[in-house]
């Protein structure tokens, strides 16, 4: 029997998560990847708070039950939570994005996936590669 491949640890920024879960299209492939165990999304308390707050935005028109279902059925069974052990304040030109870098470094994630220009411009921070969603999907598919 062959060895089971270890899931790729990845931090997905809030916009990538929302797009993958709510809008279908190419990014919806992310959901399939984490359900198959090919990727393991990682949250910190701060990144999860931002994500759960964003689900409540009026523009998404999600009911409390829909939000609960997303969190309990699509996120919690498949995602890891890490404590932030390394503060990366001031790394990104947008201070709101530092929490994603801190999460990725603290979780020993392989990748941070974002469409945010300030994060993408970094390309890499320490051992974490920062990729656009399409580049990440291409990479994961090529590892099959």
Residue pairs with C-beta under 8 A, 6 or more apart in sequence:
5 38
5 143
7 37
7 38
7 39
7 40
8 38
8 39
8 40
8 110
8 111
8 140
8 143
9 39
9 40
9 42
9 80
9 107
9 108
9 109
9 110
9 111
10 39
10 40
10 41
10 42
10 109
10 110
10 111
10 112
10 113
10 136
11 41
11 42
11 43
11 47
11 100
11 103
11 104
11 107
11 109
11 111
11 112
11 113
11 128
12 20
12 30
12 41
12 113
12 114
13 47
13 97
13 100
13 112
13 113
13 114
13 115
13 116
13 119
14 47
14 50
14 51
14 54
15 114
15 115
15 116
16 27
16 30
16 113
16 114
16 115
16 133
17 41
17 51
18 51
18 54
18 55
18 60
19 25
19 27
19 133
20 27
20 28
20 29
20 30
20 31
21 28
21 31
21 70
21 74
22 60
26 133
26 134
26 137
27 133
27 137
29 137
30 39
30 133
30 137
31 74
33 39
33 140
34 40
34 41
34 78
34 79
35 78
38 140
39 140
40 78
40 79
40 80
41 75
41 78
41 79
41 80
42 79
42 80
42 81
42 82
42 103
42 104
42 107
42 109
43 51
43 79
43 80
43 81
43 82
43 103
44 81
44 82
44 83
44 84
44 99
44 102
44 103
44 106
44 107
45 81
45 83
45 84
46 84
46 99
46 102
46 103
47 99
47 100
47 103
48 81
50 99
51 75
52 67
52 71
54 60
55 62
55 67
55 70
55 71
56 62
56 67
62 70
80 107
82 103
82 106
82 107
83 106
84 99
84 102
84 103
84 106
85 106
86 102
86 105
86 106
87 102
88 98
88 101
88 102
88 105
88 125
89 95
89 98
89 102
90 98
91 98
91 101
91 122
91 125
92 98
92 101
92 118
92 119
92 122
93 118
93 121
94 116
94 118
94 119
97 114
97 116
97 118
97 119
100 112
100 114
100 119
101 112
101 119
101 122
101 125
101 128
103 109
104 111
104 112
104 125
104 128
105 125
105 126
105 127
105 128
108 127
109 128
110 127
110 128
110 129
111 128
111 129
111 130
111 131
111 136
112 119
112 125
112 128
112 129
112 130
112 131
113 130
113 131
113 132
113 133
113 136
114 120
114 130
114 131
114 132
114 133
115 132
115 133
119 130
120 130
120 131
120 132
122 130
123 129
123 130
124 130
131 139
